[in-house]
Amino acid sequence: MPKYEVDEAKLRQLEEYIDSLSNKEGALIPVLYKAQEIFGYLPKDVQLFIARKLGIFAAKVYGVTTFYSYFTMQPRGKHVINICMGTACFVKGADKILEEIKKELDIKEGNMSKDGMFSVDTLRCVGACGLAPVVMVDGKVYGRVKVEDVKGILDEYRKREG
């Protein structure tokens, strides 16, 4: 097996998952989901490993990875914050909420906080326009968020970590 510059125990876990699949044809997206669950993101070597194990071109793995916004090739924080920037959310101040989150975490959009706890990103629309503006943390939806709510939402996740 070629040498990959990633955690070998995690790579074995991914390999066991792939080997457990009865039908590898059409399994790329579920394998990418599993890989991202295991590694937290999809580094190049993990993509190459997946391509080899599924018997497909690395370019196909890369193409799917970059096409779907769920997948990331950069490390993410333990908690992923998504701010909806759809029309309804934007009109109701989502841009101000994003700025407050970035200020509170000392982070730029698309990056991870220094402590590795949070990543911040934007989405086009989460389909919850009646709750605008919407912030999601790890898939949990917070509706009608105000700038003054940001610290409380972040503290909720900070407290969980002790």
N, C-alpha and C positions, 0 to 999 in steps of 0.2 A: 504494500500500500504506500502511495506517495506520502511525503511528510507535509502536514498542514500546520500552519502556525496559529492554532487555536487549542483550547482546552481539550485534551485527549479524552477525558472522561465524558465530557459533553458530546464529543464527536461519536464515541461509542454508543451513547444513549440515542443519538440521532440515527446511527447505523442500525441499531436494534429496531427502531420504529420503522425505518424503510424496509428492513428485511421481513418485518411482520406483515407488510402489505401483500395481499394476495394478487392484486392487480397493480403493477407499477405504471402501466400505461394510463395517462390522465391523472397521475398522482402528484404532479408537480406542485400545485397550489396547496394541497393539504400538507405536503412535506415542507414547503416553505413556512407555512403557519407553525408547524411543529418545531422547525429549526429556530424560528424567531422566538418561540416560547422558551426554548432551551437556552439559546445564546443571548437573547434580548435584542438582537439585531442580526443582519445577514452579511457578515464580512465576506470578502472575496473568496477566501479559502473554503468557507462553508458552501458557497455557491458552486465552487469547483468540485467539491466533494459530492454534492447533490447531483450535479451533472454526471459525474462518473458512475455513481450508484444507480441512477435511473437510465443510464445509457443514452443521454441526450447531449446536445451541444451546450457548452457553457453560455453561449450567446443567448440561447433560449431562456435559460435560468435568469440571466441578467435582465433580459427584456421583460420578463414577467415581474421580476423584483422591482424594476424601475417604473413599470406601468401602473401597478396598484399602489395607491397612497398608503395603504396599511403597512406595507413592508418598508423597512428602513435599512440602509447600509451603514448607518451611524449608531453608536451606542445611545441608548435612551435611558432616562432616569427611571427609578423604580416606579414613579407615578407619572403617567403621561397626561398632560393637560392639553385639551384642544378647545380653541375658542372659535365659535361659528362666526364666519364673516359673510354669511348670506345677506341679502338685501335687508330683510326685517331686522336681523341682529345688528347689522352695521348701522342702520338708521337709528336704532335704540341705544347706540353707544358701545358696541363691541370693541371698537378701536381703542376707546379709553380704558376698557377692562384689560385688553391685551397690554397696553402700556403700563398699567398698574401691576399686573402680574410680572412683567419683565423687570420693573423697578424693584418690586418686593423680593424677587429671586436673584437680582443682578445677573440677568441672563438675556441673550438675544433669541429671537424667534428661531426655532429649528435646532436649538442647542440644549445641552443638559446643564443643570446647575452644578456648581463646583462640588457640592456634597454628594452628587449623584442621585439625589432624591427625586428631582423633577426634570421633565422635559416639557417644552412649550412649543406648540404648533397651532396653525389655523386650519380650518376646514371651510369649504365653500358653503355648505348647507347641511345641517343635521336633520332637517325635516320636522323641526319642532318650532315653527315660526310663531305659534301662539304663545310660546314661552320666552320669546326674545327679550333680551339677549341671552344666549345659551353658552355655558361653559361645561365641558365634560372632563371629568378626571377618572381615568381608568374605565371609561365607558359609563360612569354614573353621571346623569344629566342634572345640572343645576340651572334652573330657569329664572328669568327675570332678575338676573344678577346685576347688582349695582357696584360701582367702584369700591364703595365702603364694605362690600361683602367679601372682597378678595382675600384679605388677611385671614378672616375666619375660615374660609374654605381651605386655604393653605395650612392653617394651624390644625385643622381637623386631621390632615394626613401627617403632619409633623408629630402630633401627639401619639398617633398609632405606632410610630417608630420609637417612641420613648425618648 
